[in-house]
Amino acid sequence: SSQARSSLLESDEDENSSALEESVGSLQRAFHNIKTAKEIQNAVEPILNVKFRNPLILLQAMTHPSFFQSRLPSNERLAFLGDKFLSYTVASHLYRTYPSLTPLLLTE
């Protein structure tokens, strides 16, 4: 029924929200008093379960443009690249998965 489906969706949203809050809390605790790219790498890798080859790229990805005191490049260029990669990936998937759709429908 639609009520059962709605209840399941709310349950998933609650679990996702809790997991997100836990991850944000972990990151906030991990970043307290961090000063170097290597310290950021050491804090982030266990939380994300990912190994970064270049801690400077990680530092750049996490540097907001408003952080004007830093001489590091901000994350804007990486965000641009990520946006384009995501757009390409989605477009490619839709193009291959739905070969009969018109460009208008693929765009929507």
C-alpha positions, 0 to 999 in steps of 0.5 A: 500500500502507499502508506506502507511504501511511505513508511519505508521511505521515511525509515530509509530517510531517517537512517540516511539522515542519521548516517549523514549526521554521524559522518559529519560529526566524525569529520568535524572531530577529525578536522579539529586542529588539523594544519597540514595536508597529510593530517587531513589525509590521515583524518579523512581516509579512515572515515571514507575508507579511501586511500588518496595518492596525493594529499594536496589534491584532497586539501584543494578539494576541501578548500572553500573559495572563501578561505582567502587566507590560504594560498591554495587553489580553491575547490572550484576547479575540481567542483567544475570537473566533477560536475562535468564528469557527473553530467557526462556519466549520466548522459552516457548512461541515459543514451545507452539505456534508452536508445529510442528516446528523443533528445528532448526526452533525454534532456528532461 
